[in-house]
Amino acid sequence: MPATHSLCVYQCINTKQTRLRRRRRYKGQEGENERQKWKTIVLKKKM
């Protein structure tokens, strides 16, 4: 399925970006948004 494939590619890119971002500390709401985004991605992956 093409949809699944694009999701996988997106996850790969997102994982790389998150690793880079971890070096930099988020302040307040921005960091909270990032954490929520990551949680939703992890939940989708499990389903």
ROSELO-60851 format. One record per residue: chain; x, y, z of N, C-alpha, C, O in turn. Coordinates in pm, 1 decimal. Example, Ala and Ser with C-alpha at 12.3 -4.5 7.8 and 13.67 -1.06 7.14 Angstrom:
# residues 2
A,1319.0,-569.0,780.0,1230.0,-450.0,780.0,1320.0,-330.0,780.0,1423.6,-331.9,846.5 .
A,1285.0,-225.0,708.0,1367.0,-106.0,714.0,1290.0,3.0,787.0,1340.9,113.8,803.9 .
//
This chain:
# residues 47
A,83.4,-120.8,0.0,0.0,0.0,0.0,87.0,126.0,0.0,176.8,139.9,83.1 .
A,60.4,216.5,-92.1,142.2,338.5,-102.5,134.3,425.3,23.1,233.5,486.3,63.0 .
A,16.3,430.8,85.1,-1.5,513.8,204.6,90.6,466.9,316.8,152.9,548.3,385.0 .
A,98.7,335.3,335.2,183.4,279.0,440.5,329.6,312.1,413.5,405.1,346.0,504.7 .
A,368.5,301.6,285.8,506.6,327.5,249.0,546.2,471.7,281.5,651.6,496.1,340.4 .
A,460.9,566.9,242.6,492.6,707.8,267.1,500.2,736.2,417.2,581.7,816.9,462.2 .
A,414.1,668.7,494.2,417.4,685.0,639.8,551.4,637.1,693.8,610.5,701.3,780.6 .
A,598.8,525.3,642.9,725.8,468.0,687.6,840.2,564.0,657.1,925.8,589.9,741.7 .
A,840.2,616.1,535.0,943.9,711.3,494.9,940.4,833.5,585.6,1044.4,882.8,629.2 .
A,817.9,882.3,613.9,802.3,998.3,701.7,859.5,968.9,839.9,926.6,1053.2,899.4 .
A,832.2,847.7,890.8,881.7,809.7,1023.5,1033.8,805.9,1025.5,1096.3,850.6,1121.7 .
A,1093.4,752.5,919.0,1239.8,745.1,911.5,1299.9,885.4,917.7,1394.4,910.3,992.5 .
A,1243.5,977.0,837.7,1291.7,1114.9,834.8,1272.7,1179.4,971.8,1361.7,1246.9,1023.4 .
A,1154.3,1157.2,1029.5,1121.4,1218.5,1158.0,1215.1,1169.9,1268.5,1254.4,1247.4,1355.7 .
A,1250.7,1040.7,1264.3,1340.2,985.2,1365.8,1476.6,1053.2,1358.3,1534.5,1088.5,1461.0 .
A,1527.7,1071.5,1236.7,1657.1,1136.7,1219.3,1652.7,1279.0,1272.7,1744.9,1323.5,1341.2 .
A,1544.0,1350.8,1240.6,1529.6,1488.9,1285.6,1524.1,1496.7,1437.3,1583.2,1586.0,1497.9 .
A,1452.1,1401.6,1498.6,1437.0,1403.2,1643.7,1571.5,1379.9,1710.9,1601.8,1442.0,1812.7 .
A,1651.8,1291.0,1654.5,1784.2,1264.7,1711.9,1868.2,1391.5,1710.7,1938.3,1421.8,1807.3 .
A,1860.5,1465.8,1599.4,1936.0,1589.9,1589.5,1884.0,1693.6,1688.2,1961.1,1767.3,1749.5 .
A,1751.3,1697.9,1702.6,1690.1,1798.7,1788.3,1716.8,1774.8,1935.8,1715.6,1868.9,2015.2 .
A,1741.1,1649.0,1973.5,1759.3,1618.1,2115.1,1878.7,1690.9,2174.5,1882.0,1716.6,2294.8 .
A,1977.0,1724.5,2091.2,2095.0,1795.7,2140.2,2056.9,1935.7,2187.7,2118.4,1991.7,2278.3 .
A,1953.8,1990.0,2123.7,1908.6,2124.7,2155.9,1789.2,2114.8,2250.0,1698.8,2034.7,2226.0 .
A,1787.1,2193.7,2355.6,1676.8,2183.7,2452.1,1560.5,2271.5,2411.2,1577.2,2387.1,2372.3 .
A,1442.1,2213.0,2421.0,1322.0,2290.4,2390.4,1279.5,2370.5,2511.8,1301.9,2329.9,2625.9 .
A,1218.7,2483.7,2486.2,1169.7,2567.3,2596.3,1017.6,2563.9,2598.3,952.6,2589.0,2496.8 .
A,961.9,2533.0,2713.7,818.1,2543.8,2736.9,729.0,2470.6,2638.6,740.7,2349.4,2620.4 .
A,639.6,2545.7,2575.3,533.5,2488.0,2493.5,588.4,2417.3,2370.2,534.6,2314.5,2329.2 .
A,692.7,2469.8,2311.6,749.6,2408.8,2191.7,792.1,2265.2,2220.1,765.2,2174.4,2141.4 .
A,858.6,2246.2,2333.0,902.3,2112.3,2371.5,784.7,2020.5,2398.1,788.0,1902.4,2363.7 .
A,681.5,2074.5,2458.8,562.0,1995.3,2489.2,493.7,1950.3,2360.7,448.3,1836.3,2350.8 .
A,486.3,2039.3,2262.6,426.8,2004.2,2133.5,505.7,1892.3,2066.6,448.2,1799.7,2009.5 .
A,637.0,1902.1,2074.5,723.6,1801.5,2012.9,702.0,1665.5,2078.3,696.1,1563.2,2010.1 .
A,690.1,1664.9,2211.4,668.3,1539.2,2283.1,534.2,1477.5,2246.3,524.3,1356.2,2227.5 .
A,431.0,1560.6,2235.9,297.5,1511.7,2199.8,299.3,1452.0,2059.7,238.7,1347.7,2035.2 .
A,369.0,1518.5,1967.8,378.9,1471.2,1829.7,445.0,1333.9,1828.1,399.8,1242.8,1758.8 .
A,552.3,1320.3,1905.1,624.4,1193.5,1909.3,536.9,1083.3,1966.6,538.5,970.7,1916.7 .
A,459.8,1114.6,2071.7,370.8,1016.0,2133.8,268.2,965.2,2033.9,240.3,845.3,2029.2 .
A,211.5,1055.4,1953.6,109.5,1014.7,1856.7,170.7,926.3,1749.2,107.2,831.2,1703.5 .
A,294.0,956.9,1708.0,362.1,874.8,1607.3,386.2,734.9,1662.9,364.9,635.8,1593.1 .
A,430.5,726.6,1787.8,456.1,596.9,1851.2,326.5,516.9,1861.7,325.2,396.4,1836.9 .
A,218.2,584.2,1898.3,88.7,516.6,1910.0,42.8,462.6,1775.2,-7.2,350.4,1766.9 .
A,59.5,542.3,1669.0,20.9,498.3,1534.6,102.8,377.3,1492.6,51.5,285.8,1428.3 .
A,229.8,377.5,1529.1,320.4,268.2,1493.7,273.9,137.4,1557.7,280.2,31.5,1495.3 .
A,227.2,145.4,1682.8,183.4,25.5,1754.5,54.9,-32.4,1697.1,33.6,-153.6,1699.9 .
A,-31.7,56.3,1644.4,-160.8,10.7,1592.2,-147.4,-67.0,1462.0,-247.6,-111.7,1406.2 .
//
